[in-house]
């Protein structure tokens, strides 16, 4: 018996149509579609994709913002057995060329925001080009495929078919392709539902990009639950609050910086977000100060810290993240976690409680990938004896809860001492005059690196006041920032991740 046997995602979509056809499945600010209506669109698109010559297991690149069209394309690919390769719609031509070659794509689907990048691409011209938006000369139009596509398409994929290929951000070197099967994707969505304590007919704000694991997880989990995915193409904190209020959204799954933006918007009020009681975050730890603000602003039933990656969706989960700030909790329902000696690359060198090391995860997880696309070098570094080396640092506390202290590459080494930026950020975040803070190590001729805090402030605040604050907090002297740099904003990626490398490179604007 094949213990990996499971429904494919296409069949899962069909079952949701059968269960609750009149429930609103997906919506935008000015459009709502129920499951029955959406099925008709997805079905016709399946026929349309076949009509342009696409066949099962072909790779389809998309450069799309979060909208009904992007979600429809995602599900049409799952039903027809195509592998979707969603890319950041902001990508430049040379980056697109790399991903086309690396993934062996046959088709590219894009919208106006990516038109020039596709036009200037060397390899895009050799692919089937489908344009979403107002018709363009010599381009296949998405709406024509929807209108003219042949209906009656049944699911053709199996659970071991590739569902999608996600590309990592590639902070150094070229991005790495992460191939994921229907089995891994569906398992991840089921875990997401259980770990966030979602129920049937849940609704969520679909703003985390559909080229990112968090966005894809939100989309699939809503369909499995006959829930509603409220698409927001580009994050705007005021519009997000308006969507939450209008659609009575019940859950959020965001990176911490987006919670910060919501709470700091003058349009925010408890009354407007009163239906939103199931909150989750991932992508980076949420500091103590922000957790306090989230609990006061939303008054949620639960605040879930989800720690995972594109490669293995869940590492650990803390379903009550507010009760132990900084804790990433315990292993997810499909996972086993260890902390091993940093730099040893040995799964047997386990560390004791409160000893910091590298976090590794079991690759036998139902949610795991099987290796990077065409990257044996990356596999050799990250996959050892059936375990995935995350590149993250952390430790288990006395209760067995995992604390993630940062990336191996982010560790500050000053005067021979190892310092975690997150520890210092947590203390500084509790200062009421600090809106955002990020700590990095900058080169120093004496210490090797010096601890520097980049601060976004809301009132008169200077280095002396902050240094006095750190002393009162009993922060050890060698951990206290040697320099405080006041900036207008902390640089972030399109998904809201803090880009420490830009701070190190001096790419910021002083306040």
ABEGO torsion letter per residue (X at the ends): XBAABBBBAAAAAAAAAAABAABBABBBAABBBBAAAAAAAAAAAAAAAAAAGBBBGBBBBBBBBBBAAAAAAAAAAAAAGBBBBBBBAABBAAAAAAAAAAAGBABBBBBAAAAAAAAABAAAAABBBBBBEBBBBGBBBAAAAAAABBBGBBBABBAABBABBBBBAGABEBBBBBBBBAAAAAAAAAAAAAAAGBBBGBBBBBABBAABAAAAAAAAAAAAAGBBBBBBABBBAAAAAAAAAAAGBABBBBBAAAAAAAAABAABBAAAAAABABBBBBGBBBBAAAAAAAAAAAGBABBBBBBBBAABABABBBABAAABBGBAEBBBAABBBBBBBBGAGBAABBBBBGBBBBBBBBAABAABBAEBBGBAAAAAAABBGGBBBAGBBBBBBAAGBBBBAEBAAABBBBGGBBBBAAAAAAAAAABAABABBBBBBBBBAAAGBBBBBBBBBABBBBAAAAAAAAAAAGBBAAABBABBBBBABBBBBAAGBBBAAAAAAGBBBBX
